[in-house]
Amino acid sequence: MAAELIQLNPGMQVERWTIIKKLGEGGFGAVYKVSGQGGEYAFKTEGVNEQIQASYRTPDLLDTVLKMEVFVLTELGKRGGRHFCKIEDKGRFGTFNYVVMTFVGKSLQELRKEGPGGHMSLGTALSVGIQCLEALEDLHGIGYLHRDVKPGNYTVGRAELGELRKVYVLDFGMCRKFTNEQGVIRKPRAAAGFRGTVRYAPISCHMQRELCRKDDVETWLYMQVEITTGNLPWKNVQDMNQVGEYKKRCRFPPAINELFAGCPGEYAQCLTIIDNHKYYDAPNYAQIYQILRGSMAANGVQEFPYDWEK
């Protein structure tokens, strides 16, 4: 794996970027914090020979995760995407490809865990939820599904940039283009492999069905429940199929009450809207934003300041 091959040490110079420290690594490469151009940035690497494993490949998937990331972020940049990192530089250096992008703050997963009770306050959770869904709306707008929506793939901006109220979505390695060159939605494949993270995956994913826009939104709702209450009822269930069955049960009493325990009633309304959508339907994002804003008013909670600003 490329992650083992490429080790960049602090102080090392790559073109005009100076390595500060390693932030982490995944299956495909490593991420570093770098300085350059008078600021700090995230520097992602990937071995030149690194191909997405055959099991991950779909005909439209660009041949590396980094290429996919660059392509998606470039498209979003052209359309004025609201919640996305900006690409500062990209290139090849020795045995690896790299991309330099906005350096962001803590993930929503970290921020949730730091909150009292392991969750966010209602006002913060509702407001952040709106931003998270806006990010998906923008991504869907350029014809891509995210397919791995989870609190670990969203972050806030950095305090020093005054961006503690801005939410970013990250990690486009599992994206899939759901439209063809003409912008028409492609027919679903007869069977699709599991994509994403079991805890947040939509029911369609457990059933090996082709994912669509509504599935990203269903996943968003599970994430929303977790940042609001700190809990998902199936979080301790290990078996993937059992998790899928649990999610199906949560459409009806008594399990639905367990899913939404500690949540505003409006979340159940959102679930009904999402579940009524079919494969080709565009989700009704505007209606969901309206419901969440209504929930703030109904519960008498303030949007700002966010919990981590206090």
Beta strands, then each sheet from edge to edge (+ up, - down):
strand 1: 13-14
strand 2: 17-25
strand 3: 30-36
strand 4: 39-47
strand 5: 87-93
strand 6: 96-102
strand 7: 144-145
strand 8: 154-156
strand 9: 167-169
strand 10: 176-177
sheet 1: 1+ 2- 3+ 4- 6+ 5-
sheet 2: 7+ 10-
sheet 3: 8+ 9-
end
